[in-house]
Amino acid sequence: MTYILPVLYVIVSYTFFLLAVHFGNAITLQIVSILLPFIMGIVNLIVVLTVGRKWSRKTLLNCTLIIKYGLIPFYLIGGSITVYVTLMAFFPLPLMALFGLVTIVFLILGYGILLGAAPYAIAYLIKSCKDGIHPKWLAVLAGICQFFFSFDVLAMMVLTLKERHRVKTTIAVFCAMCLALLLIVLYVVMTLIGA
């Protein structure tokens, strides 16, 4: 039951845009569906501040890993699109304005999803620091990383490995992430050289 909300948050992060398209002319429903990740982020914060205080450190870590590992494809795809659109903004002025606007929208939506995922990680860091699992400086550094794309996932991977929790899963996810990054870079290079 505890893990339903993190799984739901990952699902909402991938489907909110499709919901907006599905509602057609219902502008109010489209706006609500676009704001759904932000609403779910507030729900995450409320749950962590109320019920989450009673959860164990491992439960908070598992919730964090569900969200962080679930959002890796979102980060990779969204980051690739943002970089590609930003590079396209170097074209003539009318296209530059359009691509610049698309980049800003993607960054706002992505950062909203990133912030909505942070409450579980911050709660885990506070609890692990109180339990003496991680030193204060490491918890603070990992807490700062929760507000930067990709660094949030890498920080939680390091802390998960340090705690010797879900080691095989973390290594498998890291290898898959590196492989996906390599494939994206190869695709971009092949596209640029025209092969």
C-alpha positions as CSV (number, residue, x, y, z in Angstrom):
1,M,0.0,0.0,0.0
2,T,2.9,2.3,0.8
3,Y,4.4,2.1,-2.7
4,I,1.2,2.9,-4.6
5,L,1.7,6.7,-4.5
6,P,5.3,6.5,-5.9
7,V,4.2,4.2,-8.7
8,L,1.2,6.4,-9.5
9,Y,3.5,9.4,-9.6
10,V,5.7,7.8,-12.2
11,I,2.7,6.8,-14.3
12,V,1.3,10.4,-14.1
13,S,4.7,11.8,-15.1
14,Y,4.5,9.8,-18.3
15,T,0.8,10.1,-19.1
16,F,-0.3,13.7,-18.1
17,F,0.5,15.1,-21.6
18,L,-1.5,12.3,-23.3
19,L,-4.5,13.1,-21.0
20,A,-4.4,16.7,-22.1
21,V,-4.6,15.6,-25.7
22,H,-7.3,13.1,-25.0
23,F,-9.7,15.7,-23.5
24,G,-10.1,17.5,-26.8
25,N,-11.9,20.8,-26.4
26,A,-12.4,20.6,-22.6
27,I,-10.0,23.4,-21.7
28,T,-10.4,23.0,-17.9
29,L,-9.7,19.3,-18.0
30,Q,-6.6,19.9,-20.2
31,I,-5.3,22.4,-17.7
32,V,-5.8,20.1,-14.8
33,S,-4.1,17.2,-16.7
34,I,-1.1,19.4,-17.5
35,L,-0.9,20.4,-13.8
36,L,-1.4,16.8,-12.6
37,P,2.4,16.2,-12.0
38,F,2.5,19.4,-9.9
39,I,-0.6,18.3,-8.0
40,M,0.9,14.8,-7.4
41,G,4.1,16.5,-6.2
42,I,2.1,18.4,-3.6
43,V,0.4,15.1,-2.6
44,N,3.8,13.5,-2.3
45,L,4.9,16.3,0.0
46,I,1.8,16.1,2.2
47,V,2.1,12.3,2.5
48,V,5.8,12.5,3.4
49,L,5.1,15.2,6.0
50,T,2.2,13.3,7.6
51,V,2.3,9.5,7.2
52,G,5.9,9.3,5.9
53,R,7.3,10.4,9.3
54,K,6.4,7.0,10.7
55,W,7.9,5.0,7.8
56,S,11.2,3.3,8.2
57,R,14.3,4.5,6.4
58,K,14.2,1.5,4.0
59,T,10.6,2.2,3.1
60,L,11.5,5.8,2.2
61,L,14.5,4.7,0.2
62,N,12.4,2.2,-1.7
63,C,9.8,4.9,-2.5
64,T,12.6,7.1,-3.6
65,L,14.1,4.4,-5.8
66,I,10.7,3.6,-7.4
67,I,10.3,7.2,-8.5
68,K,14.0,8.0,-9.4
69,Y,14.5,4.8,-11.4
70,G,11.1,5.1,-13.0
71,L,11.8,8.6,-14.2
72,I,15.2,7.8,-15.8
73,P,13.7,7.3,-19.3
74,F,11.7,10.5,-18.8
75,Y,15.0,12.3,-18.0
76,L,16.8,10.8,-21.0
77,I,14.0,11.4,-23.5
78,G,13.1,14.8,-22.1
79,G,16.7,15.9,-21.9
80,S,17.4,14.7,-25.4
81,I,14.4,16.6,-26.8
82,T,15.4,19.7,-24.8
83,V,19.0,19.7,-26.1
84,Y,17.8,19.0,-29.7
85,V,15.2,21.8,-29.6
86,T,17.8,24.1,-28.1
87,L,20.2,23.3,-30.9
88,M,17.4,23.9,-33.4
89,A,17.0,27.4,-31.9
90,F,20.1,28.5,-33.7
91,F,18.1,28.7,-36.9
92,P,16.7,32.0,-38.3
93,L,14.8,34.3,-35.9
94,P,11.1,33.0,-36.3
95,L,12.1,29.4,-35.7
96,M,14.4,30.5,-32.8
97,A,11.5,32.0,-30.9
98,L,9.3,28.9,-31.4
99,F,12.1,26.5,-30.4
100,G,13.0,28.7,-27.4
101,L,9.4,28.6,-26.2
102,V,9.3,24.8,-26.6
103,T,12.5,24.5,-24.6
104,I,11.2,26.7,-21.8
105,V,8.0,24.6,-21.6
106,F,9.9,21.4,-21.5
107,L,12.2,22.7,-18.7
108,I,9.3,23.9,-16.6
109,L,7.4,20.6,-16.9
110,G,10.6,18.6,-16.3
111,Y,11.6,20.6,-13.3
112,G,8.1,20.4,-11.8
113,I,8.3,16.6,-12.1
114,L,11.8,16.7,-10.5
115,L,10.6,18.7,-7.6
116,G,7.6,16.4,-7.1
117,A,9.9,13.5,-6.7
118,A,12.1,15.2,-4.1
119,P,10.1,14.8,-0.9
120,Y,10.7,11.1,-0.5
121,A,14.4,11.5,-1.1
122,I,14.7,14.4,1.3
123,A,12.8,12.5,4.0
124,Y,15.1,9.5,3.5
125,L,18.2,11.7,3.7
126,I,17.0,13.3,7.0
127,K,16.1,9.9,8.5
128,S,19.4,8.3,7.4
129,C,21.4,11.2,8.9
130,K,19.5,10.9,12.2
131,D,20.1,7.1,12.2
132,G,23.8,7.7,11.6
133,I,23.9,5.9,8.3
134,H,25.3,8.8,6.3
135,P,27.4,11.7,7.5
136,K,25.7,15.1,7.6
137,W,27.8,16.5,4.7
138,L,26.9,13.6,2.4
139,A,23.2,14.0,3.2
140,V,23.4,17.8,2.6
141,L,25.2,17.2,-0.7
142,A,22.7,14.5,-1.8
143,G,19.9,16.9,-0.8
144,I,21.2,19.6,-3.0
145,C,21.5,17.1,-5.9
146,Q,17.8,16.4,-5.6
147,F,17.2,19.7,-7.3
148,F,19.3,19.0,-10.4
149,F,18.4,16.7,-13.3
150,S,20.3,13.4,-13.4
151,F,22.3,14.3,-10.3
152,D,19.3,13.3,-8.2
153,V,19.4,9.8,-9.6
154,L,23.1,9.5,-9.3
155,A,23.2,10.7,-5.7
156,M,20.5,8.2,-4.7
157,M,22.4,5.4,-6.6
158,V,25.6,6.2,-4.6
159,L,23.7,6.3,-1.3
160,T,21.9,3.0,-2.1
161,L,25.1,1.3,-2.9
162,K,26.7,2.8,0.3
163,E,23.8,1.4,2.3
164,R,24.1,-2.0,0.5
165,H,20.4,-1.9,-0.4
166,R,19.2,-3.1,-3.8
167,V,22.7,-3.4,-5.1
168,K,22.0,-5.6,-8.1
169,T,19.0,-3.5,-9.1
170,T,21.1,-0.3,-8.8
171,I,23.9,-1.7,-10.9
172,A,21.5,-3.0,-13.5
173,V,19.7,0.4,-13.7
174,F,23.1,2.3,-13.9
175,C,24.3,0.0,-16.8
176,A,21.0,0.5,-18.6
177,M,21.2,4.2,-18.2
178,C,24.8,4.3,-19.5
179,L,23.8,2.2,-22.5
180,A,20.8,4.5,-23.3
181,L,23.1,7.5,-23.0
182,L,25.6,5.9,-25.4
183,L,22.9,5.1,-27.9
184,I,21.5,8.6,-27.8
185,V,25.0,10.1,-28.3
186,L,25.7,7.7,-31.2
187,Y,22.3,8.6,-32.8
188,V,23.1,12.3,-32.5
189,V,26.6,11.9,-33.9
190,M,25.4,9.7,-36.8
191,T,22.6,12.3,-37.5
192,L,25.1,15.2,-37.5
193,I,27.6,13.5,-39.8
194,G,24.8,12.3,-42.0
195,A,25.7,8.7,-42.0
